């Protein structure tokens, strides 16, 4: 009897070890006791952390998933300028500027927006938020946790939070598509 239990436990552990990773988007967003909200989404990508890091930490990588135009240098305290306008030039008022506040190669990248496009609603409030991408090796790929923090309380933050709940999900879907095409 004990022998059968040990064999069953061994088979169960072996099945767990070879089970494919969860590939959808998991939502673990939360609200802090002070009312500040954090959007937190996680997905698995079929590429090693170094490849995912290059995709989220270089202008060329950003062009593949975030915006058709990405200029500048991703480095600590560096600024990446992006635009949805394919004819954008550096310094255009319609560009978005991201300031990189943390870069740990193949592990983590954090940034915050320091310039929003003209007409972007509640841009000054949005500049108070921070985005972090954490990369962890999992099942010959990368578990990416995207945390978008700092959505305070009030009408302006409510509207921004509502917009980015969907926008951040689309960000991860775009990254999933990039890596699915590379793997396929």
N, C-alpha and C positions, 0 to 999 in steps of 0.2 A: 504494500500500500504506500509506504513512504517513498519507495522507488518511483512509483507512478506520479506521486505529487511533485517530486523533484523534477522528473522528466517534463511534466506539464508546465511547471514554473519556468524551466529552461526554454521550452518552446515559446511560451508567452513572451519572455524577455527577448528572444531572438526575433520574434515578430515585431516587437516594439522598436528594436534597433534598426530594422530594415524598412519600417513603415515609411512611406513617402511623407515629406513635410506638408503641412497645411499651406496651400498655395493661394487661397483667397485672401481677401483683406479682412483682418480682424480689427474691430473697433473697441478700444479700451479707453475712450475719452472719459474725462471726469471733471467735476466741479470741486474746487477747494472750499474749505469752510468759509472763506472770506467772499465767496461768490465768483472768483476768478475761474475761467474755464480753460481747459486744455483739450485740444483735439489730439488724439493719439491713435495712430493707425499702424498696423504691422502687416507685412507680407513677406513671402519667400521668393527669391529670385534665383534662377538657375545659372549662377555665375559666382566665381570666388569673390571675397570681399575686395581684393585689390582691383578687380575689374569694375565692380560696382562703385568703388571710391573714385576711380578715374571718370566714371560717367557723371557722378554728382559733384565732382570737385575740379572740373576743367570747363573752360568755355565750349570746347568741342563737344564734350559730354552733354552740357546743358542744351545745346542745339538739337540733340537727338530726342529730348523728352520735355523740355520746359518752354523754349521760345526759339523762333527761327534765327534770332540775332543774339549773340552773347559775346561781349567784348570785355577785356580787362584781364586781370590775373587773380586767380583764386589763391590767396595766401593769407596768413594771419593778419588781420586788420586791412586786408586788401578789399577792393571793391570790384564786383562783377556787374556790368551794365547789360541789361537784356531788353529786348523789345519784341513785340508781336508784329511790328511793321518791318517787313523785309528790307526796306530802304533806309532804316535808321542809321544814324551816325553817332559817334561818341558825343555825349553832352546834350543830345536832343531832349527837349522837355517831356516828351512822351515815353522816355525810357524809364525802366525800373532799375534801381541800384540796390545791390545787396552787399552789406558789410559782413565779412567773415570773422567771427569772434572766437571760433575754435576749429582747429584742424588737427586731427590725430589720424595719420595715414592708415587707411584700410580699416578704421574703427569708427570715427565720429567726425561730423561736420556740423557746425552751428553758424547761423547767419540771421541777420535781421534786415529788414527793408529800411533804407535811409532816404529813398526817393521813390515816390509813386508817380504814375503817369498823370498828366493834367486831367482834372475832372474825376479822379478816383475818389469815390465817396469815403469820407472819414479817414483820409490818409494819415493825418497826425495821430489818430488813435492806433492805426495799423502799425505804425513805426514803433509802437510799444510792445509788439509781439516778437517772439523769437522762434525760429524753426531749428530743429535738431534732427539729424539722421544718424542713427546708431546702426552699425553693421556688425553682425555676429555670424561666424562660420556655422553652418548647419546643413547636414546631409549633402555635402559636396556643392553647396550653394551658399547663399547669404540670406539671413533673416534681417530685414530692414525695418526698424521701428522709427516712424516719423512722428515727432512730437512738436506740436505747434502751440506754444504757451503764451499766456499773458492777455487773454481776452477778458477784460474787466467787466464791470457791470454798467448798465445804462443802455439807452437806445442805440447809440453809435456802435458800442461793442456788440450788442445783440445782432445788429445788422451785419457787421463784419463776421461774427462767428457763424451766423447762418450761411453766409456766402462761402466761407472757407471750409465748412463741414463738407460741402460738395466739392469745392475746388481742390482741397487736399486729397480727397479720394481720387479725383481725376488725375492728380499728380502721380499717385502710386499706380494707377491704371496705365498711365503713359510709360512709367518705368517698367512695369510688367511687360508691356507690349515690346519695348526695345529689347529686353532680354529674351523674351519668347521667340522673337524673330531671329536673334543671334543663335539661339539653341536649336531652332527648327530647321 
